[in-house]
Amino acid sequence: MTTLYRYSRYSAGPLLFLLCCGSAAAQVQSAQPTQPAKADAKPATVKKEEPATVPSVTVAAERPTNRIDRQVYDVKTDASASNGSAADALNNVPSVNVDPDGSLTLRGSSNVQVYVDGKPSAMLQGENRGPALQSIPAEDLESVEVINNPGAQFGNEGGGGPIINLVMRRSRKPGGFGVANANYGTAGRYNSALNGTYNEGLWGFQGGINVRHDGRNSSGDSVRDRIDPRTGALSHALQKSQSSGLNDNVGLNGGVTYNLGANDTLGAQLNYSQRSNDARSSDDYLSTDASGTVTDNYQRSTVREGESKNLSWGARWDHKGDAPGETFKMDLRVSSSSNDADSAYRNNYIVRPPSGGVMDSAQKSRSKNDIIDFTGDYEAPLFGGITKFGYKIVQNRNDSDVEYINIDPITQAGSPNALRSNAFDMKETIYAAYGSYQMRLNEEWGLQAGLRAEHTEMDIDQLTSQVSAGNSYTNLIPSFFATYKMGENAQMRFAYAHRLRRPNAQDLNPFVVYRDEFNVSSGNPKLKPAKTDSLELGYETRLFGLETNLRGYLRDETDSILERKYFISDTVLLTTRENAGSTRSGGVEFTLSGKVLPSLTMNLSGNLARSEQTVLEMNGEQTKRNASSLSGRFRLNWQATSKDMLQAAIQAQGKMLTGQGYREPNTTLNLTWRHALTPQLAFMVNATDVFNSNKMTNITDTYALRERTERQFDGRIIYVGLSYRFGGTSGAPREGGPDGMRGPGMRGPGMGPPPGGMGPGMGPGGD
């Protein structure tokens, strides 16, 4: 069995909070933002700067800097970034939605990979992804890249599908720069962060520390009807639940670069974070048979204590060749994520044979995920264009160990429950090579084509059941992109990509995991990768002074990995995964951004989508489900005075198919006020989900099951805080963040890739 270690608790949060509060001493500068430009179309146009006393704050998450294969969204200028998380920042990006529990979707699909600086990270895999996104400070992000049709340089490890790439802040400017934030919120929440960079001569340094005490309490209701396929009789079940618990997170990161001569740069980075996973919950269960007789009536209370630990390090070598534009890059990333939880359960039975009584039990859960990622990329101007070759070797290992213990009500002695304990081990190794070619045919047309070859070796060991399985396969993955310049302010884009969606460890583990008396879950080792073909046509222009992007897309997926639920007894429902059918979706995505008045900035984005799923039910019948939905973001930024900015943001998520049902729409409203106290110091108030309307409602409807589950979260949370920026240069303000000063690694629209980027039109972070 896999053994993981427990780690000590920590309480650095309040101390760092007070230190950051005590360091604040002067006012935020600001400037008017630059106008966005297409990276492969024309240079950026810089507006006339305002005096340094006018702190113009601009939210630009909906303002894209498009490249030939992706949209790049500037999230660092979000006024709420100083107290928000990466999950909050992603919720400002068009067609991206992060639920309060951390579940992430893109264009209504949960089949999304999340990268950090172009590479997969263990902390953003599987069930750990949601809590990790909620613990990463938004202030650490430089930009978010949305890659709906990944090119040949991107692999399919970690699931496959579209990619959301988190580009972390970095800086190569001489001198030092730093940011300190401290925020306090309702119910004792707080967060604080300190980060900075320093560059001198051949050396560059950057680092940061952050703490966060946060979380979302929730309540839920579930109504379930089991339909007897033979008689049509209904048996009924109700479940009410409450969950609470704010968790602590502390994170450290650091990096160093060294210029080894004029053509070589060496770099190294280290990141560590630790998060508590404590919670308290209670559930009430009531079930009746077809005659209305109560068969189960009991209350279940749970106390969970646990921690998550994430560690990653990397090393990089960048070499400039003799020819202009010739580069070679070699990158090694190693990341590890471990989760440790001890849960104590108490079932208090009111009605259940035998009637009355209390039953105690306990569960110890350990899991660990390790990723080793080694890549090399060569790029040179060959054959009249930009030619690129690369290789990748990646190993992903996932181990889990669950031990369930029954406790005797009389002696209080514990005994292992073999039916609810399991150990599982999965190892996946991928060898890949790719090539791509990018060229400009003339002043109007630009093209990029690529081909990737991947060989996958997978080994699965269900140690408890002593069942082993393996798989080995090779795939060719093509991609194609084109741009057409229609005029001075208009451009069209075309993209095609073929992708694989590989099942993760939780999808493959066949062991039946006990959730409660009514619910169990299991994976399916027979799952095969889903295959997706996607097309996209985009149009970019300026309308009425606003940057305008319009994209139509189609996506066709076969062997879709879908959630399936069915009864394994009269009352127990099993949730699993199967290649249950096919999924087709299409829609129109749009963004409008810019100034509508001298002091009012608007960002509007939306996604009008139509999706269809064809699912083979357990009774052999084929069911087809359709859904039309409208999702969007609407944000207004009002510069009320020279020192005050008000921001209002509406986020709306449309209907989404889930395999055997759908998820209902929901809408939230967030408000922010930012006041400049001095040229470096700003005071902020941020209220999320003002109307407390954020809830998740899922409907399941099959021949044997009708279920409605609704979970309501603590949505209305208010934070007050201070943001202090130090270092940089004095004088006229520079374009960029909320204070008008570029933070580490901030780059303006149309400026091209940052240091270490992947060449013309490619941006950072390719494999």
C-alpha positions in Angstrom: 0.0 0.0 0.0 1.1 3.5 -0.6 2.1 5.4 2.5 2.0 9.2 2.8 3.2 11.3 5.6 1.2 13.8 7.8 2.5 17.3 8.1 2.4 19.8 11.0 -0.2 22.6 11.2 0.8 26.2 10.7 -0.4 29.6 11.7 1.6 32.1 9.7 -1.4 33.8 8.3 -2.2 36.4 10.9 1.4 37.3 11.4 2.0 38.0 7.7 -1.3 39.8 7.5 -0.1 42.3 10.2 3.4 42.6 8.7 1.9 43.5 5.3 -0.5 46.0 6.9 2.3 47.6 8.7 4.4 48.0 5.5 1.9 50.2 3.7 3.0 53.9 3.3 2.3 55.7 0.0 -0.2 56.0 -3.1 -0.9 54.0 -6.3 0.1 55.5 -9.6 -1.9 54.8 -12.7 -2.3 55.4 -16.4 -4.7 55.1 -19.2 -4.4 51.6 -20.7 -3.0 50.8 -24.1 -5.3 49.8 -26.8 -5.1 46.0 -27.6 -3.5 44.9 -30.8 -3.3 41.7 -32.7 0.1 40.2 -32.0 0.5 39.1 -35.6 -1.4 41.9 -37.2 -0.1 45.4 -36.1 1.7 47.1 -33.3 -0.1 48.4 -30.2 -1.5 51.9 -30.2 -0.7 53.7 -27.0 -3.2 56.4 -25.8 -2.0 59.7 -24.3 -1.0 59.2 -20.7 -2.9 61.1 -17.9 -1.1 62.8 -15.1 0.2 60.6 -12.4 -2.4 61.9 -10.0 -5.2 60.3 -11.9 -5.3 56.6 -10.9 -7.2 55.1 -13.8 -7.9 51.5 -13.0 -8.9 49.2 -15.8 -10.2 45.6 -15.7 -9.0 44.0 -18.9 -9.7 40.3 -18.4 -12.1 40.5 -21.4 -9.5 42.4 -23.5 -7.7 39.8 -25.5 -4.3 39.9 -27.2 -4.9 37.2 -29.8 -2.2 35.0 -31.3 -2.5 32.6 -34.1 -3.4 29.7 -31.9 -4.8 31.2 -28.7 -6.5 34.1 -26.9 -4.4 35.9 -24.3 -6.3 37.7 -21.5 -4.7 40.3 -19.3 -5.9 39.6 -15.8 -3.3 41.5 -13.8 -5.3 44.8 -14.0 -8.4 43.4 -12.3 -9.1 45.7 -9.4 -10.1 42.8 -7.2 -6.9 40.8 -8.0 -5.2 41.8 -4.7 -7.6 39.7 -2.6 -8.8 37.3 -5.2 -7.6 33.8 -6.2 -6.8 32.2 -9.5 -10.3 30.8 -9.6 -11.7 34.4 -9.3 -9.4 35.6 -12.1 -10.5 32.7 -14.4 -14.1 33.7 -13.8 -13.3 37.0 -15.5 -12.3 35.2 -18.7 -14.8 34.7 -21.5 -16.5 31.2 -21.6 -14.5 30.1 -18.5 -16.5 29.2 -15.3 -15.1 28.1 -11.9 -17.8 27.0 -9.4 -17.5 27.6 -5.7 -16.3 24.0 -5.2 -13.5 24.6 -7.8 -15.0 22.7 -10.7 -13.9 24.3 -14.0 -15.6 24.4 -17.4 -14.7 26.0 -20.7 -17.5 26.6 -23.2 -19.7 24.4 -21.0 -17.3 21.4 -21.0 -15.3 20.1 -18.0 -12.8 18.5 -20.4 -10.1 21.1 -19.7 -6.4 21.0 -19.0 -4.8 23.6 -16.7 -1.2 24.4 -17.3 1.3 26.6 -15.4 3.7 28.5 -17.7 2.9 26.0 -20.5 3.5 22.8 -18.5 1.3 20.4 -16.5 1.4 20.6 -12.7 0.5 17.8 -10.2 -1.3 20.4 -8.0 -3.8 21.0 -10.9 -4.7 17.4 -11.6 -7.9 15.5 -10.6 -9.8 16.4 -7.5 -6.9 18.6 -6.2 -7.4 21.2 -9.0 -10.3 23.0 -7.5 -8.8 23.7 -4.1 -5.5 24.6 -5.8 -7.1 27.2 -8.0 -8.8 28.7 -5.0 -5.5 29.0 -3.1 -3.3 30.5 -5.8 -3.3 34.4 -5.5 -4.7 36.2 -8.5 -1.9 38.7 -7.9 0.6 36.1 -9.0 -0.9 35.8 -12.5 0.5 37.7 -15.5 -2.1 36.6 -18.0 -4.4 33.7 -18.9 -4.1 32.0 -22.2 -7.2 30.1 -23.6 -6.2 27.5 -26.2 -9.4 26.0 -27.5 -7.6 24.3 -30.4 -4.1 23.3 -29.1 -1.4 23.1 -31.7 1.2 20.4 -32.2 3.5 21.7 -29.5 0.9 20.8 -26.8 0.4 17.2 -25.6 -2.6 15.3 -24.3 -1.3 14.3 -20.9 -3.5 15.3 -18.0 -6.7 14.5 -19.9 -6.4 16.2 -23.2 -8.8 18.7 -24.6 -8.6 22.5 -24.6 -5.9 24.2 -22.4 -6.1 27.1 -20.0 -2.5 28.2 -19.4 -1.7 30.3 -16.3 1.2 32.6 -17.1 2.9 33.6 -13.9 4.4 37.0 -13.4 8.0 37.6 -14.3 10.3 40.6 -14.9 13.5 41.3 -16.7 13.7 45.0 -16.1 16.7 46.3 -14.1 16.2 47.2 -10.5 13.6 46.0 -8.0 9.8 46.0 -7.7 7.5 44.6 -5.2 3.8 44.4 -4.1 2.3 43.8 -0.7 -1.4 43.1 -0.1 -3.4 42.5 3.0 -7.1 41.8 3.2 -9.7 40.9 5.8 -13.1 39.4 5.1 -16.3 38.3 6.6 -16.5 35.3 9.0 -12.8 35.7 9.9 -11.4 35.2 6.4 -8.1 36.9 5.5 -5.4 36.7 2.9 -2.0 38.4 2.5 0.8 38.3 -0.1 4.2 39.8 -0.6 6.1 39.3 -3.9 8.9 41.1 -5.8 11.7 40.9 -8.3 15.2 42.2 -8.5 17.4 42.3 -11.6 21.0 43.4 -11.7 23.7 42.6 -14.2 23.7 39.0 -15.3 21.4 37.9 -12.4 17.6 38.1 -11.9 15.7 37.1 -8.8 12.0 36.8 -8.1 9.9 35.4 -5.2 6.9 35.7 -3.0 5.0 34.4 0.0 1.3 34.3 0.5 -1.2 33.1 3.1 -5.0 32.6 2.9 -7.7 31.6 5.4 -10.8 31.1 3.3 -13.5 28.7 2.2 -17.1 28.3 1.4 -19.7 26.8 3.7 -22.6 25.2 1.9 -26.0 23.5 2.3 -27.6 21.0 -0.1 -30.9 19.3 -0.8 -31.4 16.1 -2.9 -34.6 14.6 -4.0 -34.3 11.1 -5.7 -36.9 8.8 -7.2 -36.1 5.2 -8.2 -38.3 3.9 -10.9 -39.0 0.2 -11.1 -38.5 -0.7 -14.8 -41.1 -3.5 -14.6 -43.9 -1.9 -12.7 -43.2 1.9 -12.8 -43.5 2.1 -9.0 -41.5 4.8 -7.3 -39.3 4.6 -4.2 -38.4 8.0 -2.7 -35.3 9.4 -1.0 -34.4 12.7 0.5 -31.1 14.1 1.6 -30.3 17.4 3.4 -26.7 18.4 4.1 -24.7 21.1 5.7 -20.9 21.6 5.4 -18.6 24.1 7.0 -14.9 24.8 7.5 -12.5 27.6 6.5 -9.1 26.3 5.5 -5.5 27.7 5.7 -3.1 27.9 2.8 0.5 29.1 2.8 2.6 29.3 -0.4 6.2 30.1 -1.2 7.8 30.6 -4.6 11.2 31.7 -5.9 13.2 31.8 -9.1 16.6 32.8 -10.4 18.0 33.5 -13.9 21.6 33.9 -15.0 22.8 35.1 -18.4 25.6 32.7 -19.3 27.2 34.9 -22.1 25.3 36.7 -24.8 23.5 33.6 -26.2 22.7 31.4 -23.2 20.4 31.9 -20.2 20.0 29.5 -17.3 16.9 29.5 -15.0 15.6 27.7 -12.0 12.4 27.9 -10.0 11.0 26.4 -6.8 7.4 26.4 -5.5 5.8 25.1 -2.3 2.4 25.3 -0.8 0.5 23.6 2.0 -3.2 23.7 2.6 -5.4 22.3 5.4 -8.5 20.3 4.3 -10.6 20.4 7.5 -14.4 20.3 7.4 -17.5 19.6 9.5 -20.7 18.3 7.9 -24.0 16.7 8.7 -26.5 14.8 6.5 -30.1 13.8 7.1 -31.4 10.8 5.0 -35.0 9.7 4.6 -36.1 7.0 2.2 -39.4 5.2 1.5 -40.4 2.2 -0.5 -43.1 2.1 -3.2 -45.8 1.7 -0.6 -44.7 4.8 1.3 -43.2 2.9 4.2 -40.1 4.5 5.7 -37.1 2.2 5.2 -34.3 4.5 6.2 -34.2 7.6 8.5 -30.9 8.6 10.0 -28.4 11.4 10.5 -24.8 11.2 9.6 -22.1 13.6 11.0 -18.6 13.9 9.7 -15.4 15.4 11.1 -12.5 15.6 8.7 -9.0 16.7 9.3 -6.3 16.7 6.6 -3.7 18.5 4.6 -2.5 18.9 1.1 1.1 19.5 0.2 2.4 20.7 -3.2 6.0 21.0 -4.3 7.5 21.7 -7.7 10.9 22.7 -9.1 12.2 23.3 -12.5 15.4 24.1 -14.5 15.6 25.7 -18.0 18.3 26.4 -20.5 17.7 28.9 -23.4 20.2 29.2 -26.2 20.2 31.7 -29.1 21.7 30.3 -32.3 23.8 32.1 -34.9 21.0 32.8 -37.3 18.4 35.5 -36.4 15.5 33.9 -34.7 17.2 30.6 -34.1 16.7 29.2 -30.6 16.9 26.0 -28.6 15.2 25.5 -25.3 15.4 22.7 -22.8 13.1 22.5 -19.8 12.7 20.1 -16.9 9.7 20.3 -14.5 9.1 18.1 -11.5 5.9 18.5 -9.4 4.4 16.5 -6.6 1.0 16.8 -4.8 -0.1 14.8 -1.8 -3.4 14.7 0.1 -3.9 13.3 3.5 -7.3 13.2 5.3 -8.7 11.5 8.4 -12.5 11.4 8.7 -14.6 10.3 11.6 -18.3 9.3 10.9 -21.2 8.9 13.3 -24.6 7.4 12.0 -27.5 8.0 14.3 -30.3 5.7 13.2 -33.9 6.6 13.9 -35.6 4.1 11.6 -33.6 1.2 10.2 -33.7 -2.5 11.0 -32.8 -2.8 13.8 -34.5 0.4 14.8 -32.4 3.0 16.7 -28.8 3.0 17.7 -25.5 4.7 16.9 -22.7 3.4 14.6 -19.2 5.0 14.4 -16.6 4.5 11.7 -13.5 6.2 10.5 -11.6 6.5 7.2 -8.0 7.3 6.4 -7.3 8.6 2.9 -3.9 9.1 1.3 -3.1 10.0 -2.3 -0.1 11.3 -4.2 0.5 12.5 -7.7 3.9 13.0 -9.3 4.7 14.4 -12.7 8.1 14.6 -14.4 8.1 16.6 -17.6 11.1 17.0 -19.8 10.9 18.9 -23.1 13.2 20.3 -25.8 12.3 22.8 -28.5 14.2 24.0 -31.6 13.0 26.9 -33.7 14.6 28.5 -36.7 13.7 30.6 -39.8 13.8 27.8 -42.4 12.1 27.2 -45.8 10.7 30.8 -45.9 9.0 30.6 -42.5 9.4 29.6 -38.9 10.1 25.9 -38.5 9.9 24.3 -35.1 10.7 20.8 -33.8 10.4 19.4 -30.3 10.2 16.4 -28.1 8.6 15.5 -24.8 8.9 12.8 -22.2 6.4 12.9 -19.4 5.6 10.5 -16.6 2.5 10.8 -14.5 2.2 8.5 -11.4 -0.9 8.5 -9.1 -1.1 6.4 -5.9 -4.0 6.3 -3.5 -4.7 4.4 -0.3 -8.1 4.3 1.5 -8.5 2.5 4.8 -12.0 2.2 6.3 -12.5 1.1 9.9 -15.7 0.0 11.7 -15.9 0.9 15.4 -17.6 -1.5 17.8 -20.3 0.5 19.7 -19.7 -1.4 22.9 -15.9 -1.9 23.1 -15.0 1.1 20.8 -12.5 -1.2 19.2 -11.8 -0.7 15.5 -11.7 -3.3 12.8 -10.8 -2.8 9.1 -13.7 -3.0 6.6 -12.2 -4.7 3.6 -15.2 -3.9 1.4 -14.6 -0.2 1.8 -10.7 -0.1 1.8 -8.6 0.0 -1.3 -5.2 0.8 -2.7 -4.6 1.9 -6.3 -1.5 2.7 -8.4 -1.4 4.1 -11.9 1.6 5.0 -14.0 1.4 6.7 -17.4 4.4 7.5 -19.6 4.2 9.5 -22.8 6.9 9.9 -25.5 6.1 12.6 -28.0 7.7 14.4 -30.9 6.2 17.2 -33.0 6.9 19.6 -35.8 5.2 22.8 -36.9 5.7 25.3 -39.7 4.5 28.9 -39.7 4.8 31.3 -42.6 3.3 34.4 -44.1 2.2 33.9 -47.7 1.7 37.6 -48.3 0.5 40.8 -46.6 -2.9 39.2 -46.0 -2.4 35.5 -45.3 -0.5 33.7 -42.5 -0.5 29.9 -42.0 0.7 27.4 -39.4 0.5 23.6 -39.6 1.7 21.0 -37.2 1.8 17.3 -36.5 2.4 15.5 -33.2 3.2 11.8 -32.6 2.5 10.4 -29.2 3.2 7.0 -27.8 1.5 6.1 -24.4 2.3 3.4 -22.0 -0.1 2.9 -19.1 0.0 0.5 -16.2 -2.8 0.1 -13.6 -2.6 -1.9 -10.4 -5.7 -2.3 -8.2 -3.7 -3.6 -5.2 -6.7 -4.4 -3.0 -8.4 -6.6 -5.7 -5.0 -7.8 -7.0 -6.1 -6.8 -10.5 -3.5 -5.4 -13.0 -4.1 -3.9 -16.5 -2.1 -2.1 -19.1 -2.4 -0.3 -22.3 -0.1 0.9 -25.1 -1.0 2.9 -28.1 0.4 5.5 -30.6 -1.5 8.5 -32.0 -0.9 11.1 -34.7 -2.4 14.5 -33.8 -2.6 17.2 -36.5 -3.4 20.9 -36.2 -3.8 23.8 -38.6 -4.2 27.6 -38.2 -4.6 30.5 -40.6 -5.0 34.3 -40.4 -6.3 36.7 -43.1 -5.9 40.4 -42.7 -9.0 42.1 -44.2 -8.0 45.7 -43.6 -6.3 48.0 -41.2 -8.6 47.1 -38.3 -10.0 43.7 -39.3 -8.7 40.2 -39.4 -10.1 36.6 -39.7 -8.7 33.5 -38.1 -9.2 29.8 -38.8 -8.2 26.9 -36.5 -8.5 23.1 -36.6 -7.2 20.6 -34.1 -7.6 16.9 -33.4 -7.3 15.9 -29.7 -7.5 13.0 -27.3 -9.1 13.0 -23.9 -7.4 10.5 -21.7 -9.1 9.2 -18.5 -7.4 10.2 -15.3 -6.6 8.0 -12.3 -10.0 8.5 -10.6 -11.8 7.6 -13.8 -9.9 4.3 -14.1 -9.9 3.0 -10.5 -12.5 0.2 -10.5 -12.9 0.0 -6.7 -16.3 0.9 -5.4 -15.8 3.8 -3.0 -18.3 4.3 -0.2 -19.7 7.8 0.1 -22.7 7.2 2.3 -25.5 4.7 2.8 -27.2 5.9 -0.4 -24.2 6.7 -2.7 -21.1 4.9 -3.9 -18.7 5.6 -6.8 -16.2 3.8 -8.9 -14.0 4.3 -11.9 -13.8 2.1 -15.0 -10.5 0.5 -16.1 -11.9 -0.3 -19.5 -12.2 3.4 -20.5 -10.5 4.4 -23.7 -9.6 7.9 -24.8 -12.3 10.1 -26.3 -11.4 11.7 -29.7 -12.3 15.2 -30.5 -12.2 17.2 -33.8 -12.7 21.0 -33.4 -13.1 23.9 -35.9 -13.1 27.6 -35.2 -13.6 30.7 -37.3 -12.9 34.1 -35.8 -13.3 37.7 -36.8 -11.6 40.6 -35.1 -12.3 44.3 -35.7 -13.2 47.6 -34.1 -16.8 48.7 -33.8 -17.7 52.2 -32.4 -14.3 52.4 -30.9 -14.6 49.0 -29.1 -12.3 46.0 -29.6 -14.6 43.3 -31.1 -14.0 39.6 -31.4 -16.5 37.1 -32.9 -15.7 33.4 -33.0 -17.8 30.6 -34.3 -16.9 27.0 -33.3 -17.8 23.4 -33.8 -16.7 20.4 -31.7 -17.4 16.7 -32.3 -16.4 14.1 -29.8 -16.6 10.3 -30.1 -16.3 7.8 -27.3 -17.2 10.6 -24.8 -16.3 9.8 -21.2 -19.6 10.6 -19.5 -20.9 10.2 -15.9 -23.3 7.3 -15.5 -25.6 6.6 -12.5 -27.5 3.4 -11.8 -28.9 1.5 -8.8 -27.0 -1.5 -7.5 -29.7 -2.1 -4.8 -33.0 -0.7 -3.9 -31.5 2.4 -2.3 -27.8 2.5 -3.2 -26.8 4.5 -6.3 -23.5 3.9 -8.1 -21.8 6.8 -10.0 -19.2 5.8 -12.5 -17.7 6.7 -15.9 -18.2 5.1 -19.3 -17.5 5.7 -23.0 -21.3 6.1 -23.2 -21.9 8.0 -26.4 -20.9 11.0 -28.5 -21.0 14.8 -27.9 -21.5 17.6 -30.4 -21.4 21.3 -29.6 -21.2 24.5 -31.5 -21.8 28.2 -30.9 -20.8 31.8 -31.2 -18.5 33.5 -28.7 -18.1 37.3 -28.7 -16.2 40.0 -26.8 -16.6 43.8 -26.8 -14.2 45.9 -24.8 -13.2 49.5 -24.6 -14.1 53.0 -23.3 -17.8 54.0 -23.8 -17.2 57.3 -22.0 -14.0 59.1 -20.9 -14.4 57.7 -17.4 -16.4 54.5 -18.2 -14.9 51.3 -19.5 -17.0 48.3 -20.6 -16.1 44.7 -21.1 -18.8 42.4 -22.5 -18.4 38.8 -23.5 -20.8 36.0 -24.2 -21.2 32.5 -25.5 -24.4 31.4 -27.3 -24.0 27.6 -27.5 -25.9 24.5 -28.7 -24.9 21.1 -27.5 -26.1 17.6 -28.1 -25.3 14.3 -26.4 -26.2 10.8 -27.7 -26.1 8.3 -24.8 -26.6 4.6 -24.7 -28.6 3.8 -21.5 -28.2 0.7 -19.4 -31.4 -0.8 -20.8 -30.0 -0.7 -24.3 -32.0 2.3 -25.5 -30.3 5.3 -27.1 -31.1 8.7 -25.6 -30.4 12.0 -27.3 -30.3 15.2 -25.2 -30.1 18.8 -26.5 -29.4 22.1 -24.7 -29.2 25.7 -25.8 -27.5 28.1 -23.4 -26.3 31.7 -23.1 -23.3 32.4 -20.9 -21.6 35.8 -20.4 -19.6 38.3 -18.5 -20.5 42.0 -18.2 -18.2 44.4 -16.4 -18.3 48.2 -16.0 -15.4 50.2 -14.7 -16.3 53.8 -13.6 -13.5 56.3 -12.7 -15.7 58.3 -10.3 -13.0 60.7 -9.2 -9.3 61.0 -9.7 -8.8 58.6 -6.7 -11.9 56.4 -6.8 -12.8 53.6 -9.1 -16.0 51.5 -9.0 -16.4 48.2 -10.7 -19.5 46.0 -11.2 -19.3 42.5 -12.8 -22.1 40.2 -13.7 -21.2 36.5 -14.4 -23.8 34.2 -15.9 -23.4 30.5 -16.6 -25.8 28.8 -19.0 -27.4 25.4 -19.1 -24.9 22.5 -19.4 -25.4 18.8 -20.3 -23.9 16.2 -18.0 -24.5 12.9 -19.7 -27.7 11.7 -18.0 -29.1 15.1 -17.4 -28.1 18.8 -17.2 -27.1 21.6 -14.9 -29.3 24.6 -14.5 -28.0 28.2 -15.2 -26.9 30.6 -12.4 -25.9 34.3 -12.2 -23.8 36.3 -9.7 -22.9 40.0 -9.2 -19.6 41.2 -7.8 -18.8 44.8 -6.7 -15.4 46.5 -6.1 -14.4 50.0 -4.8 -10.8 51.1 -5.0 -9.5 54.3 -3.5 -6.0 55.7 -3.9 -4.7 56.9 -0.6 -1.1 57.8 -1.7 0.9 57.3 -4.9 1.8 53.7 -3.8 -1.0 52.8 -1.4 -4.6 51.8 -2.3 -7.6 50.9 -0.2 -10.1 48.3 -1.5 -13.5 46.9 -0.7 -14.7 43.8 -2.7 -18.1 42.1 -2.4 -18.6 38.8 -4.2 -22.1 37.3 -5.1 -23.9 40.4 -3.7 -27.3 38.7 -4.0 -26.1 35.4 -2.6 -27.4 33.6 -5.6 -24.6 31.3 -6.4 -26.0 27.7 -6.4 -25.4 24.5 -8.3 -28.5 22.6 -9.4 -28.1 19.3 -11.3 -30.9 17.3 -12.8 -30.6 13.5 -13.7 -33.4 11.9 -15.7 -33.1 8.3 -17.0 -35.5 5.4 -17.4 -34.7 4.3 -13.8 -33.7 7.5 -12.0 -35.0 11.0 -11.5 -32.9 13.2 -9.2 -32.6 16.9 -8.4 -29.6 18.0 -6.4 -29.1 21.6 -5.3 -26.2 23.0 -3.4 -26.1 26.6 -2.1 -22.8 28.2 -1.1 -21.8 31.1 1.1 -21.6 33.5 -1.9 -21.8 36.9 -0.3 -18.3 37.6 1.0 -16.9 41.0 1.7 -13.2 41.8 1.8 -11.5 45.1 2.8 -7.8 45.5 2.2 -4.7 47.5 1.4 -2.3 47.2 -1.6 1.1 48.7 -1.5 3.6 48.8 -4.4 7.2 49.8 -4.0 10.2 50.1 -6.3 10.1 50.8 -10.0 10.8 54.2 -11.4 9.2 57.6 -10.5 7.8 60.2 -12.7 5.3 59.7 -15.4 3.2 56.6 -14.9 3.5 53.5 -17.1 0.8 51.5 -18.8 -0.3 48.4 -17.0 -1.7 47.4 -13.7 -4.2 49.1 -11.5 -1.6 51.5 -10.2 -0.3 52.3 -13.6 3.0 50.4 -13.0 4.0 47.2 -14.7 4.4 44.5 -12.1 6.8 41.6 -12.6 6.5 40.3 -16.2 3.6 42.6 -17.2 3.5 43.2 -20.9 1.3 45.3 -23.0 -1.0 44.1 -25.8 0.9 43.5 -29.0 4.3 43.5 -27.4 5.0 39.9 -28.4 6.0 37.0 -26.2 7.9 37.7 -22.9 11.5 36.6 -22.5 11.7 32.8 -23.0 8.7 32.9 -25.3 8.2 30.5 -28.2 8.7 32.8 -31.1 6.5 34.8 -33.5 2.8 34.4 -32.8 3.3 31.5 -30.4 3.5 33.1 -27.0 5.0 31.4 -23.9 4.7 27.9 -22.8 4.8 25.5 -25.7 6.2 22.0 -25.2 
